[in-house]
Amino acid sequence: MPIDNKLTALTSFKSPTVQISITLILLALIGGMTFYHTNDRKLMAANVDSAISKGIDPLSVRCSYASSTDIICIAFASSMQSHNAPSIISSQSKK
């Protein structure tokens, strides 16, 4: 059997079993990702509500769930409001 026929046999998706299997895998992947992101948002909303009731800045809670490229959280972390960023004034006065 030539190589071309072997590759054609491996890449043909004409079999209904293969088509159904691929469809089920894709549907499970989409369903799982939807479930994950929905629960992540619900958990974040509950934590923000809890932070508000405790007097914690809700933006800091939101930023704990954000990606590293979130512009709002980058600005928050570099501002004077952030507890992790050193104060420019206090670092200059130590010199």
Backbone as JSON, one array per atom type, in Angstrom:
{
  "sequence": "MPIDNKLTALTSFKSPTVQISITLILLALIGGMTFYHTNDRKLMAANVDSAISKGIDPLSVRCSYASSTDIICIAFASSMQSHNAPSIISSQSKK",
  "N": [[0.85, -1.18, 0.0], [0.73, 2.15, -0.97], [2.22, 5.18, 0.41], [0.6, 7.46, 0.2], [-2.01, 6.41, 0.12], [-2.2, 5.36, 2.71], [-2.07, 7.7, 4.27], [-4.39, 8.95, 3.39], [-6.29, 7.18, 4.31], [-5.94, 7.5, 7.05], [-6.67, 10.15, 7.47], [-9.25, 10.45, 6.62], [-12.54, 11.33, 7.32], [-14.95, 10.12, 6.92], [-16.33, 8.14, 8.1], [-19.17, 7.46, 10.07], [-18.93, 6.96, 12.79], [-16.5, 8.15, 13.54], [-17.1, 10.83, 12.98], [-19.21, 11.32, 14.76], [-17.89, 10.88, 17.18], [-15.94, 12.94, 17.19], [-17.64, 15.15, 17.18], [-18.93, 14.81, 19.68], [-16.73, 15.12, 21.39], [-16.0, 17.79, 20.87], [-18.37, 19.1, 21.71], [-18.38, 18.41, 24.42], [-16.04, 19.72, 25.24], [-16.71, 22.44, 24.76], [-18.94, 22.65, 26.46], [-17.75, 22.11, 28.97], [-15.91, 24.25, 29.22], [-17.68, 26.41, 29.23], [-19.11, 25.89, 31.59], [-17.02, 26.11, 33.47], [-16.21, 28.85, 33.23], [-18.6, 30.15, 33.84], [-19.05, 29.38, 36.52], [-16.74, 30.5, 37.62], [-17.22, 33.24, 37.34], [-19.47, 33.5, 38.97], [-18.38, 32.87, 41.47], [-16.54, 34.97, 41.72], [-18.31, 37.16, 41.84], [-19.63, 36.6, 44.25], [-17.48, 36.81, 46.03], [-16.78, 39.51, 45.68], [-19.07, 40.76, 46.67], [-18.89, 39.9, 49.33], [-16.5, 41.16, 50.03], [-17.21, 43.86, 49.85], [-19.06, 44.02, 51.93], [-17.35, 43.66, 54.05], [-15.75, 45.85, 53.94], [-13.6, 45.93, 52.23], [-11.69, 46.87, 49.39], [-13.42, 46.48, 46.44], [-12.28, 46.42, 43.91], [-9.74, 45.36, 44.22], [-10.37, 42.73, 44.77], [-11.56, 42.02, 42.36], [-9.35, 42.24, 40.7], [-7.83, 40.14, 41.58], [-8.86, 38.01, 40.24], [-8.39, 38.6, 37.61], [-6.69, 38.59, 34.4], [-3.15, 38.74, 33.62], [-2.79, 40.76, 31.83], [-4.7, 42.7, 32.13], [-5.64, 45.94, 31.89], [-6.83, 47.73, 33.72], [-6.3, 46.56, 36.2], [-3.54, 46.56, 36.18], [-3.02, 49.29, 36.27], [-4.2, 49.8, 38.74], [-2.57, 48.32, 40.46], [-0.17, 49.69, 40.19], [-0.73, 52.13, 41.23], [-1.04, 54.48, 43.99], [-2.93, 53.45, 45.63], [-2.66, 50.78, 45.83], [-1.69, 48.15, 47.97], [0.54, 46.7, 47.64], [2.36, 48.05, 46.09], [5.2, 50.08, 46.44], [5.37, 53.27, 48.01], [6.05, 56.23, 46.22], [6.76, 58.65, 47.33], [7.58, 57.98, 49.95], [9.77, 56.36, 49.35], [11.5, 58.16, 48.15], [12.04, 59.9, 50.23], [13.68, 58.43, 51.86], [16.18, 58.51, 50.78]],
  "CA": [[0.0, 0.0, 0.0], [1.56, 3.35, -1.03], [2.11, 6.11, 1.55], [-0.54, 8.35, -0.02], [-3.24, 5.72, 0.51], [-2.21, 5.26, 4.17], [-2.42, 9.01, 4.8], [-5.8, 9.19, 3.07], [-7.09, 6.35, 5.21], [-5.86, 8.05, 8.39], [-7.26, 11.47, 7.57], [-10.64, 10.5, 6.13], [-13.53, 11.4, 8.38], [-16.22, 9.73, 6.31], [-16.99, 7.17, 8.96], [-20.09, 8.12, 11.0], [-18.43, 6.8, 14.16], [-15.48, 9.18, 13.76], [-17.78, 12.12, 12.99], [-19.96, 11.43, 16.02], [-16.91, 11.0, 18.26], [-15.37, 14.29, 17.16], [-18.71, 16.06, 17.6], [-19.1, 14.68, 21.13], [-15.55, 15.7, 22.05], [-16.12, 19.24, 20.77], [-19.47, 19.54, 22.57], [-17.93, 18.29, 25.81], [-15.08, 20.79, 25.46], [-17.46, 23.7, 24.85], [-19.74, 22.61, 27.69], [-16.86, 22.21, 30.12], [-15.38, 25.61, 29.33], [-18.79, 27.27, 29.63], [-19.36, 25.62, 33.0], [-15.91, 26.65, 34.24], [-16.25, 30.31, 33.23], [-19.81, 30.58, 34.56], [-18.8, 29.23, 37.96], [-15.71, 31.45, 37.99], [-17.87, 34.55, 37.47], [-20.34, 33.45, 40.16], [-17.51, 32.93, 42.63], [-16.01, 36.32, 41.81], [-19.39, 38.03, 42.3], [-19.85, 36.34, 45.68], [-16.33, 37.36, 46.76], [-16.88, 40.97, 45.64], [-20.12, 41.12, 47.64], [-18.32, 39.68, 50.66], [-15.49, 42.2, 50.27], [-17.92, 45.11, 50.08], [-19.64, 43.98, 53.27], [-16.25, 43.72, 55.02], [-15.05, 47.11, 53.77], [-12.41, 45.74, 51.39], [-11.85, 47.45, 48.06], [-13.84, 45.44, 45.49], [-11.39, 46.37, 42.75], [-8.65, 44.43, 44.52], [-10.92, 41.38, 44.61], [-11.72, 41.8, 40.92], [-8.02, 42.06, 40.1], [-7.29, 38.83, 41.92], [-9.38, 37.06, 39.25], [-8.1, 39.09, 36.27], [-5.47, 38.1, 33.75], [-2.0, 39.62, 33.84], [-2.8, 41.85, 30.85], [-5.84, 43.57, 32.39], [-5.12, 47.29, 32.04], [-7.35, 48.33, 34.95], [-5.59, 45.99, 37.35], [-2.15, 47.02, 36.12], [-3.04, 50.66, 36.78], [-4.5, 49.74, 40.17], [-1.39, 47.82, 41.16], [0.91, 50.67, 40.16], [-1.16, 53.37, 41.86], [-0.78, 54.61, 45.42], [-3.97, 52.73, 46.36], [-2.27, 49.38, 45.99], [-0.93, 47.87, 49.19], [1.75, 45.99, 47.25], [3.3, 48.95, 45.43], [5.81, 51.02, 47.4], [5.04, 54.67, 47.8], [7.14, 56.98, 45.62], [7.16, 59.69, 48.27], [8.34, 57.4, 51.05], [11.06, 55.85, 48.86], [12.37, 59.29, 47.89], [12.44, 60.51, 51.48], [14.7, 57.6, 52.5], [17.48, 58.76, 50.13]],
  "C": [[0.9, 1.24, 0.0], [1.28, 4.29, 0.16], [0.89, 7.02, 1.4], [-1.85, 7.69, 0.4], [-3.33, 5.57, 2.03], [-2.62, 6.59, 4.79], [-3.89, 9.33, 4.54], [-6.69, 8.39, 4.01], [-7.08, 6.92, 6.63], [-6.61, 9.37, 8.54], [-8.7, 11.53, 7.07], [-11.59, 10.43, 7.31], [-14.91, 11.06, 7.84], [-16.99, 8.75, 7.17], [-17.92, 7.9, 9.94], [-19.62, 8.03, 12.45], [-17.4, 7.88, 14.49], [-16.13, 10.55, 13.84], [-18.53, 12.33, 14.3], [-18.99, 11.6, 17.19], [-16.31, 12.4, 18.33], [-16.4, 15.31, 17.6], [-18.92, 16.0, 19.1], [-17.94, 15.29, 21.9], [-15.63, 17.22, 22.01], [-17.23, 19.78, 21.66], [-19.09, 19.45, 24.04], [-16.93, 19.39, 26.16], [-15.78, 22.14, 25.62], [-18.28, 23.75, 26.13], [-18.89, 22.76, 28.94], [-16.3, 23.61, 30.3], [-16.47, 26.59, 29.73], [-19.09, 27.11, 31.12], [-18.28, 26.24, 33.88], [-16.0, 28.18, 34.35], [-17.48, 30.85, 33.95], [-19.6, 30.48, 36.06], [-17.73, 30.2, 38.45], [-16.31, 32.84, 38.21], [-18.78, 34.59, 38.7], [-19.51, 33.56, 41.43], [-16.93, 34.33, 42.82], [-17.08, 37.28, 42.32], [-19.65, 37.84, 43.79], [-18.71, 36.92, 46.51], [-16.33, 38.88, 46.76], [-17.94, 41.44, 46.63], [-19.62, 40.97, 49.07], [-17.3, 40.76, 51.01], [-16.15, 43.54, 50.56], [-18.49, 45.14, 51.5], [-18.57, 44.07, 54.36], [-15.44, 45.01, 54.92], [-13.77, 47.0, 52.98], [-12.71, 46.3, 50.01], [-12.25, 46.36, 47.06], [-12.97, 45.34, 44.25], [-10.22, 45.42, 43.0], [-9.12, 42.98, 44.42], [-11.08, 41.05, 43.13], [-10.37, 41.52, 40.28], [-7.38, 40.72, 40.49], [-7.77, 37.74, 40.96], [-8.97, 37.43, 37.82], [-6.82, 38.48, 35.71], [-4.36, 39.13, 33.95], [-1.96, 40.78, 32.86], [-3.98, 42.79, 31.03], [-5.34, 44.97, 32.74], [-5.59, 47.94, 33.35], [-6.58, 47.83, 36.16], [-4.12, 46.38, 37.36], [-2.07, 48.44, 36.66], [-3.31, 50.67, 38.28], [-3.28, 49.3, 40.96], [-0.27, 48.84, 41.21], [0.53, 51.99, 40.83], [-0.82, 53.37, 43.35], [-1.81, 53.82, 46.24], [-3.58, 51.28, 46.62], [-1.43, 49.19, 47.24], [0.39, 47.18, 48.86], [2.8, 46.91, 46.64], [3.89, 49.91, 46.46], [5.47, 52.46, 47.03], [6.25, 55.39, 47.24], [7.67, 58.01, 46.61], [8.01, 59.1, 49.4], [9.67, 56.84, 50.6], [12.02, 56.98, 48.56], [12.85, 59.94, 49.18], [13.53, 59.7, 52.2], [16.08, 57.86, 51.93], [18.27, 59.84, 50.8]]
}
